[in-house]
């Protein structure tokens, strides 16, 4: 099954075939805040570049990522920061 981070990476790779992908677990920055768990893996930052984002607005790109990660967002992930771009 792997870590939450591993599942996010696998899902984004499968959905978007990104040219660049970075998934950062920022849970340690939110210790003691709402939605944080002692074991972590609740707060993530995703930075990705994919052809799938060509011709889409920032809002559409965020929705696409949120849809791809719906299962994780419904469960272990409390917060997700997204920077999604099309290649230059």
N, C-alpha and C positions, 0 to 999 in steps of 0.2 A: 504494500500500500504506500509506503514511503511517508515522508514528512508532508505537511501542508504545502510548503514551498515547492517540493518536488512535484506535487500534484498540479499546482498552479503552472509551473514550467511546462509540464507535459501537456496540459490542456491548451495553453496558449500556443505551443509549438504545433499541436495538431490542428487547431482552429485557424491560425493565421500564417504559419510557415514564416515567421519573422526573419528579417535580415539582421536584426539586432534585438536582443532580449536581456533584460536585467530584472531580477526579482529580489528585492531586499526586504528581509524580515526586520521591521522596525519596532517589534513588540517591546523590546527592552526600554524604549523611549516612553512607553505608555504604562509602565508598571504602576499599579494602584489606581488607574483610571477605569472608567466604565468599560466593560467588555474585555478587559485584560484578564488573562488567566496566568497563574504562576508558572505554568509550563511554556508560556509564550505562544508563538505562531498565531497571533490574532490580528496584527497590524502589519500590512505590507505596502510596499511601493513598487509599482511595475512601470518599467520604461521599455517601450518596444517600438520598433519601426517595421512596417509591413506594407506590401503593395495593396493589401486589402483595404487600406485606409485612404487610398487615392480618391479624390473627389468627395470626401466626407467632411462634415464639420467636426469640431472638437467634441460637441455633445454626442454626435452619432458614433464617433470612435469610442467614447467612454461607454456608451450603451452597448456597443459590440463587445467590448471587453467584459463588462458586467454580465452580459448574457452568456458569454463563454464560461464565466466563472460562477454561474448562478448557484451551483451546488455548494461550492466553498463559501460563498457569501451567505447562504442560508444556514450554514453550520459553523465551522470553526473560525472563519474570518470575520472580524468585527469591523475593520476599516481597511479600505483599499484606496491608495492614491495612484492615479494613472496619468502617465504621459505617453500618449500614443500618437505617432506621426507616420506619414507616408514618406518614402525616400525622397531626398532632394533631387 
